[in-house]
Each structure stands twice: as C-alpha cells, then as structure tokens.
Amino acid sequence: MQQRNEDGYLEVLSMEEYLTKRKKLREQEKRKGQERLRRETRALLLAEMYG
C-alpha cells in the first residue's frame, strides 16, 4: 500500500501498518465525535434550565 506522509511524499506501507494507522485514525475520529456530542448535550441542558 502507498500513502502520503506528512511531507507529501509517497511511502510504502505493509498491510499491517496501513490497518494499524486506519484503526488509530478511526479511534481519534470517534473520540472527537463523542466530545462534541457531550458539549452539545451540556449546552442543551443549560438552555433548557434557563429557557
């Protein structure tokens, strides 16, 4: 597999490296989504209390 590194150059990855990187990225995206959901929920609760 080939993937662009941070400098924009192509690098060759093994299938295992590729899958490991994808898994890590998915976990980061999932955490960001959960954090955003918590912030939005907290904001809605405050709005309901004072609304």
Protein Blocks (a to p, Z undefined) as FASTA:
>chain_A
ZZddfkopacdddfklmmmmmmmmmmmmmmmmmmmmmmmmmmmmmmmmmZZ
